[in-house]
Amino acid sequence: MRMYSRLLEIMREQHITVDELHRRTRVCRDAITALRLNSSQLVSPVSIARICEALNITLSDLFVLMPEDIWAPIRLAREVTIHYGSRSFGEPRLATGGPQDSLLSQQFIAARDTRAANWVSEYLMKLGAGIAVHRREHMTGIGRGFDPSIADAVRQVFERGNHVVIGSPVANQFAEEVVCHAHGVQPYVPRMHEAFPYGFVWDSRRSITSSFGWQGHGRGRSENFGPSFGIFSTEQGKLVAFRTVVAEGEGDDCALILAHRIFQPQAVRTASAADERIVICILGHGGPGTEAAARVATDPKYAAGLYPPTRGTPHMRVVGAKYTRTATPDMVDNRVLTEAYLIDDNPSPPTPAAAAAPAPEARPRRRRKPVRTPVATRARARWRVDPLRTLTVVPGGRRSRS
C-alpha cells in the first residue's frame, strides 16, 4: 500500500496557486510544493492541518491510500480507455436499404473479449474512485493493414491517457501494433520473435502474421511431448503454457499480460509526482485465455506482481487457464472457465489436462576412459617462448632472458 497526496488536483479544482495558499496558511512555499509532489514526509503535521483548514477539506480528502499495482495510475487519473477488436470475414455488401446503407458481412466482436472488457470495467467501477471508462473498437480483417488509422491510434496511446487492450493479434490487430511499439519492434515480422520474452504458437488455422507469434506444427498434441500449441518462452526455449481443445471434459488455455509504465511530464500531471500513465494488454491464446487474463489482472493477489519495476520497460507475464466442457451436438461454445493463475507463480508449469504419453527414456551415456599424456610430452609442454618480452620459461618455473 502507498499513500498519495491529492493537493495538486485539489488546488487545480479550486483554482488556487501556491502563492495564494501560502498567503492563506503562512506555510512556506517549499512545503506546499513538496506536498504537491507527493513528498508528505517533508511537511509537518501542523502545516498539513493548516492546508486542510484553508482548503476546507479533510485528511481523507487530501490523502488517498491505494495498493501499488497496475491499476494505481488509473485510480489516480480516474480515466481509462479499453480497446477491443471486431472481426470481419468477407467483403462489404450493400444492404436492402439502398446504396447509402452499407453493411459489413459477418462482422462480430468476440464474446470472450467482450466478457473480459466487461470484467475489467466492473472491477474499476467497484473501486469507487469515480473512474471514467471509455471504449474504442478497432476493425481487424484477414491479413494485416486492414485499418490504416491504427498507426495514428497507437501513437496516441503512448502519448496520453491510460489504456487497456483486449485480445491477441488474431482478434485485435491493434494489440499487435501496441505490443510491438512497446518493445520497439516492427510489427508483422515473424523473425523478430526473439525480441520478446514470450510468444504465441498457433495452429495452422490461424492465418495471422505477427512479430511475437507464429504457426506451430502437428495436430495440437504430440504423441510423446503433449500439446504443441501455447505460449513459448524464448529464454527457456520451450512451451511454458498450453492450449488444448476438447469436445468434452477439461481443457487448457493460456494468455499473456503486458504492462508498460509511461513517464508523465510534470507539466501535464494531474494528481501528484507519482502521476504516470500505463498501458495494459490482455492477450489470450483462445477465448478462455483472454477471460482468465482479465481475472488475473484484477485479482489483488496478482495485480501487484504485474506492476513493472521500472518505467519505460514493458513487463510481460504468462497466465494459465483451465476450463470444462460438456458434450453438445451443436457448435455452441459452452466452455466454463474453472481456474486462472500466473504461470510464473508456480514452481513448475502444470500438466496439461489433455495428458500425453511420457517421453521415452534417454539412453545412458557411456563413460569415456581418460586419455593419459606421456610424461615426456608433458615435460615438453612446459617450454614456452614469449616473443614480446623475449623471456624463456624453463622447467621448474624459472625464467631467463634470451
Secondary structure, DSSP 8 states (H G I E B T S, - for coil): -EEEE-HHHHHHHHT--HHHHHHHH---HHHHHHHHTT-GGGS-HHHHHHHHHHHT--HHHHEEEE--STTHHHHHHTEEEEEEEEEE-S-EEE-TT-TTSEEETTEE--HHHHHHHHHHHHHHHHTTS--EEEEEEEEEESSS-S-TTHHHHHHHHTTSS-EEEES-TTT-HHHHHHHHHHHT--TT-GGGGGGSSEEEEE-TT----BTTEEE--SSSEETTTEE--EEEETTTTEEEEE----SSEEEEEEEEEEEEEE---GGG-SS-TT--EEEEEEEESSHHHHHHHHHHHT-HHHHTTTS-SSTTS-EEEEEEEEEEE---SS-----EEEEEEEGGGSSS----SS--------------------HHHHHHHT-EEETTTTEEE-TTS-EEE-
